């Protein structure tokens, strides 16, 4: 697997086939004697790459190896990823990407060859030059590889790790790899961006090897003025680009989404994506819980952007699907933050995003912690987005089991990475007598029930089930904006992708090995919904949906359905790595 070889092709695309380059082509390119004589097929390359990957002693070493491979042999990288997705996804994204971000300034030179372009780094003091930065990027990429999608962060709230500054670049890079692996976005047209707006984390300000600008973060006025310049420059240069906001701090996450969602094609995965994937798991859990949806009492631990985003989508689901009035549906939810249960009369000034769910029916009762709130609320579902490791301890889990003897307790510890998770799958199983309906935000191993030998598979509420099909659907249908009902349709579609075997095993999400199949189905549902709502701008997809309506669709209400014709065409538009070297060879040398 030699470094990329630049061909004389007029497209200027690098020929990255390494040891698979045919002998005749080597001769024509004057490479005879410059590389080993063996000509390998892709399977031999994969075997060598897999061997090297598994020989690495730590997950961070595996991350570095895979990053170098991606930047030197893109086709081999994605063949390896798609063939070993369950093994590799936790390396290129959570949980390993968290450590990679923390160490990003220390490992950056070893992630790609020198001067390789792997995204945009936009310093705060250069936002007035965003046009020049974008032009530099255009000149660095092959003709025709205009970005279709970008993931953009300022590194201010990376996973559950806090403010990592410029080091947060690992998140956009990782997210875009999942867009490609899960839904077939073209990797050559994906653009990771980090807004290097400083950091309030003294660890990085004092780190001599930190690669970002060394200053504190700007105030809100300067932040929003700077992001306005960046986003305006970006959408001017690439008018059809789909923008995903990622891992901004909570106020800015809500603020950017509110400011831009009706102006450009954008989406916030922390707010909308997390809510969508958890809603899909919640829909599946309600079917198995043993009590009606209207009787659920849902307690959230953690009241940041992700938690509130999830809860609002659950409210929408109860209103739309179960015809529960909004005020009644909202009253089914309680939130606990660092001060206790959130109430309107708690005595502190609530952040704007917390006001909607603040309780007004508590009288003089003020629960100060999770234990008190558990006894007060007696929840049927416990959802954690607190980033507090072991917040769901044995006492909490056992009490949830006791409170739900007539139904199965729903427990979703969703914080990332694993070191921030509220509990593990094994703990949830052991302390609920193996009755739990479980979904986590990070991957946990299967659990074998000692008494029976039965193997249970944990549900993972991984956003990669939803953001890749949203991105692919946005690229194809070109909706004017991403509405809440579009995201709701994605949740419904995902919950409908469970196979009969997965349902019989009590699983809440499809197996990760099927993600390309399920992504295509969810994308098809997204496109149908975009056309129903009059949002789609691509005439091709408008005509295809109108000619092939989903059989159960009777209105614009989101139901997650799709037609076979649309599904087939979605599959035809999903990028995949080449199967043979001939697909990558230029027509002329």
N, C-alpha and C positions, 0 to 999 in steps of 0.2 A: 504494500500500500504506500506507494511513493507519493510525495506531495503533488498537488494539482498541476497538470501540464497545460499551459496555455496553447490552444490550437490557433490555426490561422483562419478559423471560421469567422465570417463577417458578423456573426452575432456576438463575438467576444466571450462566449460562455466557456468556463474552464472545463477541461476534459478530466474528470476525476474518477477514473476507473482503476488506477493503480496497477496491480499485477494482472488484471484482466485484459489489459490492452493487447489486442492481437498482434502477432509477430509482424504481419505485413504492414500494419499501421505504425508499429515502432520503426520499421525500416523507412517508411515514407516520412516520418517525423524526425528522422536522423537520431533515433534513440538506441540504435543497435550498440550493444556493449555498455550502455549506461545504466541499465537496470538488470536484475536477475533474469535468466533466460526463461524460466517457467511462465507459462500462460495459464492462469487459473480461471475457473468460473466463479460466479458470485457466491456459490455455496461454500467453496473453499475459503474465500475471503471472510465470510461470516463466521465460519468455524474458528479461524485464527483470531478474529476480533472478539468472539465470545470467550475464547480461551484466555486472552489477555485481560478482558474485563473481569473474569472470575478469579484471576490470579492476584488482583489488587487487594491489599490488606485492609483497607478502610473504604467506606462509602464515599468519602471525599476524594480519595484517589481514583475511584471509579468515575466520579463526576468529572474530574479533570481529564481522564482518558477519553470519555465520551465527548466532551467539549472539543478536544483536539481532533477527534475523528470526524465530528460534524463539520468542522471548519476545513478539513482536508479531503474528505470523501463523503459528500452529502448523501449520495445514493446508498453507500454501504451503511452509513449511520442509520438511515431510516429503515433499511431492510433489517438491521439488527434490532432496532426498537420494535418494529411491528411483529417480528418473530418472537420477541421475548418481552412483551409489553408489561406483563404482571411483575417481572423481575426488574425491568429498567425504569418504569414510571416513577417509583419511589426514589430513584437516583437522580433523574433529570428534573424532578419536581419534589414535592413534599414527600418525606421529611428532609432529604439530604440538601435540597436547595437552600434551606434555612442556614445550615452550616456554611454552605458555599457563599452565601451573601455575607455572613459575618466575616469570612476570610477573603472576600472578593479582592480587595486591594493587594493581598499577599499572593494570591494565585493567578491574578489576571494575566501576567506575561506567559503563563503556561497553558492557557485555554485555547490559544490559536497561534498560528505563525505570526511573526512580526508584521505590523501594518495591516493585518487582516481587519476588514470592516465588519463589525457584528452588531451594528446599531448606532443610535445617536446619543451622545452625551452633551446635554445642553446646560452650560453653566448659567447661573443667574445673571452674571455680568456680561453675558453674550446674547441675551434674548433679543436685543435690538438687531442682532446680526443673524436672526433665524433664517432669513432668505439665503444668506451665504452658506450657512451650515447645511441647509437642504440641498443647495446646488452642489456642494462638495460631495454629498452622499450620492446624488444622481450620477456624478462623474465617476464614482467608485464602483457602480454596479453595471452589469451587462445591459445592453439595449433591450428594451421591452420588459424588463423586470420592475415595472412600476409597482410600488407597494399597494396592496389591497387591504391590508390590515395592520394595525399597530397596537401594541400594548404599552401603556405609558404610566410611569410611576415617578414619585419624587422621593421614594425610599423612607417616608416619614412614619410608616406603620407596617413593617414587613412581617407578615404572618402574625405570630404572637411575640415577636422579638423586639418590637419597638422601632426606634429611629435608627436606621442604618445608613442614612445619607446616600451618597452615590453608590455604595455597595449594594443597594437594592436592585441594581441592574440585572442580577441573576433571576429576578422574578419575571420581568418581561421576556427574557430569553427563554426561560423554562416554560412559561405559559404558551408561547408561540410554538414551541416544539410539540406541545400537546394539541394545539389547533391542527397541526400537520398530521400527527400520529392518529388522533381520534377521528378527525373529520375530513382529512384530505385537503386542507388548504395548501397552496403551493408554497413551499419553504423559501423559494427565491423571491417571493413577494410579501414576506413578513418583515416588519420593521419594529424591533425593540427600541424603546426610548426611555432614558432616565433624565429627569429634570434635576440637575445638580444644583439645588437651591440651598446648599449648606446642610448642617446638622446641629441639633442641640445635644448630641451625645458626646460627652467629653472623651469617651474612650477613643473615638475616631479623630476628634480634633487634636488629640495628643499623640496619635499614632504616627510615627515618622514615615511609615509606608502608605498611609492613607492617600488615595488618588483623587479624592474630590476636593472642592474648594473648602478652605478652612475658615468658615465663618458660621455664625448662628443663623438660624432660619429667619426669613423676612416676616414682617407683620402681615396681617390679612390683606390690607390694601395693596401692598407690593406683590404679594403672592398672586392675587387674582389678576392684577395688571400684567404680570409676567406670563401667566398661563394663557391669558387672552392673546398675547403676541405670538406665543408658540403655536397655539391651536389655530389661530387665523393663518399663520404662515404655512402650517401643515396642510390645512384644507384648501388653501389657495393653490399650493403645489400639486396636491393629490385630491381633487374634488370628490372622488368616489370612495375615499378610504374609510374603513370602519375602525372606530377608535374605542379601545377598551381602557377605561381608567382602572388602575390597580394599586391597592395598598397605599392610598393617601390616608392621612389621619382622619378621624371620624368627621369633624366639622367640614373639612375640605372635601371629603368624599361626597357628602350630601350636597355641599355647596356647588361643586363642579357639575354634578348630575343635574341639579335643579337649573343651573345656569345654561347648560348646553344641550340637554336632551331633546329639546324641540328645535334646535338650531342646526345641529349636525347629526350624522349617524353615529351614535355613541351608546355606551353601555358601561355600567359599573358592576364588575363581577362580585365584589365584596357585598354589595347591597342586593342587586338583582339576581346574580348568578347563584350566590349562596342560598338566597331565599327560594329560588326555583328548584334547586336540587334537593333541598330539605323538604320542600312541599311535596315533591314526587315521592320521597321516602315516607313522609307523613301520610299521604294518601294510601300507600301500601300498608302502613302500620295500622291505620284506622280499620281497614278491612279485616285485620287479624286480631285486633285488640279485644273484641268481645263486648264493647259498648258503643252506642251510637255516637256519631260525630258531635251532635248537639250537647252531649253530656261530658265531653272532654274538658279538662281543666289543665291548662298548659302553663308551666312555670319556666321562665327563662332566667338563666344565671349569666349575667353579662348584658349590658345595654349599650353596646357600641353600634356602629353602622351595620355590621353584619347581623347582629341580633334583632335590631329593630326592622331591618329589611326583611329578614325571614318572617318575623311575626306579622308584618303587614301583608305579606303574600299568603300566609295561612288564613288571615282574616278574609282576604279577597276570595280565597277558595271556599270558605264556609258560607260566604254570602252568595257566590255564584252557583256553587255546586249543591249546597244543602239548603239554600233559600233562607238562611238565618239573617235577620236584620243586622245591619252593621254594628249598631250600638250593643246588641246582644252578643254578637260574635266577638267584638273587642273586649267585652267583659269576661270572656273565657280565658284571658291572658293576664299573667302577672310577671313583673320583672324585678330581679334583685340585682343591685349594683354594689359598689363598695360601701355604701351607707345603709344598705338593707333594702327592703321592699320599696319600690318607687310609688309614692303617693303624692297627691296634689298638695297635701297639708303637712309634708314632712319637715318643712322649715328651711329648706335650702332652695336655691334658684336652679331649676332644672334646665339642662341643655335643651335646645329647641326640639331635637329629634326624640327626646324622652317624653315630651308632654302628652302626646297622643295616647300613650298607654298608662299614664299616671292614674292610679286608682283614686276614685272619689267616694267609694262606698265603705271605706275602712273605719269611719268614725274616729275614735281616738287611738285605734290600734296602729302601732308602728313597729313592725318586725325589724330587728336590727341585723339579722344574719340569715343564712340559708336554713339553719336548723329551725329557727322560730317560724320562718315563712312556710316551711314544709308542713308544720303542724297547723298553721293558720289556713293555708290554701288547700291542703290535701290533694295534690295534683295527680292527674292520671298520666301526664307526660312531663318529663324533665329534660330541658334542652340547655346545653352548656356552650356558651361562647364567651367565656370569662378569661381564658388563657391562664387559669389558676390550676396548676398541676394537682391532681388528686382532690379537687373540690368535691367530687362525688365519692366520698370515702365509704367504708363499710357501713357505718351508721346510717348515712344518707341512703345508700342503695338498699339496705335491709328494710329501712322504713318505707321506701317506695314500694317494695314488695308487699309489706304488711298492709299498706293503704290500698292496694289493688288486688285483693284476693279474688274479686269477682271478675276481674279483667287482667289482661297482661300489661305490665307497666311498660311505657314507652320511654326509653332513655337514650338521648342523643348527645354524647360528649363531642362537640364539634371543633374544639380549639386545636390549632396547629402551631408548631409541629408536635410530635409525640411527647416531647418534654413539657408541653403545655396542656396536654389532654386532661380532661376532668376525671377520667377513669379509663381503664383498659377493658377490652372485651371479656377477658378472663374474669376480672373483678366483677363486672356487671352480671356475668353468668353465675358465678359462685354465690353472690350475695342476693340474688333474686330467685334462687332455686331453679336456675336455668329457664326462667319464664320470660326473660326480658325480650322486648322488641328493640333492637339495637342498631344504631348507625353512628359512625364516628367521622371526624373530619380527616383523620389520618389512617393509614393502613395498620391493622392489627392482625396477628396470626389467627388461624382457625383454632377452635377450642374443642377438645374431646371430653365429653361428659364421662367422668370416671366410672360411674355406676353402670352405664350402658354401652360405653364405647362409641356412642353416636358422635359424629363430627358435625359441628355447627360452624357456619361461615358468617363472619361479621359483615354487616352492611357498612359500606363506606360512602358517606354523603359527599363524594368527591365532585367538585365543580366541573371536572373534565367531562362529566356526563352531559353538561348543558352548554358551557360557553363555546366549545368547538362547533356544535350544530347551529348555535345562534350566529356565530361568525360566518359559517358557510352559507347559511340562509340569507344573511345580510349581503354577502358578496353576490349571490346569485339573483335574488329577487330585487335587491336595491330598494328596500323600503325607505320612506322619507325619515322615519324615526323608529325607535324600539319602544313600543308601548307596553304597559303592564299586561294587557291582554295577550300580546304576543309571547311574553315571558310565561304567562299562565298556561298558554297552549303547549309550550315546551315541557312544563311540569307534567301536564296531563299525558302528553305523548310519551314521556319517559316512563311514567308509571304503567303505561300500557305495553311497554316493550318486554316486560318480564315473561319468560317462557313458562310453560306449564310445569316443568320440573323445578324451576326457581320458586314458583308460587307454592308448590307442594312442600318444598323445604323451608318455607317460611322466610325466604329472603326478601329484602326490601328493594334491592337494586339488581339489575342484570350483572352477570359476571363480566369482569373487566376485559376478558378475552374476546367478548362479543362487541366491543365498543364501536368498531367501525360499522357494524351492522346496525346497532341501535342509534348511532349518530346519524346515519342516513335516514332512518325512520323519523327521528325527531326533526331533522332538517326539513323533510317533506311536510311534516305537520306545520312547522314554522312558515313555510312558503304558502301553504294553503291559507293559513290565518292572515298572512300579510295581504294576500289577494282579497280575501273576504272583507277585510277592514278598509280596502281601498288605499293601502300604503305602498304596495309594490309598484315599482316604476319600470321593471323589465317586462317589455311586451311579450317576450318569449314565454316567461313563466305565467303571466296573466292569462295568455291564450291557452297554455297547457292546463292550468287549473280549471278554467272555465269549461274546457272541453272534457275534463275528467274530474268532476266534483267528487269530494269524499262522500261515500254513500250515506253516512249518518248526519252530514252537515245540513241543517235546516235554517240556520241564521248565522250572524257574524259572531255569536257567542263562542268563546274558545273551548274546543272539545278535544284537541289533540289528534284529530283524524286526518287521513291523507289518502290519496289514490295510488294505485300501483304504478300508473303511468308517471306520476310525479316522482315517486320513489325510484323508479328505474332511471329517470333522467338525472336525479341527484347523484346516484351511484356513478353515472357516466362522467360526472363533473368533479369527482373526487381524485385529487392527485395521488399517485402511488409511485414508489421507487421502481426503476426499470427492472425488468425480469431478465434481460439479456444485454450484453455489452453493445450489440448492434443498435439498440435504441438510443445510445448515448454518443455514438460516433458521428462526427460531422459528415455531410454528404461529400464534401471535397476537402482535400488536405493541401 
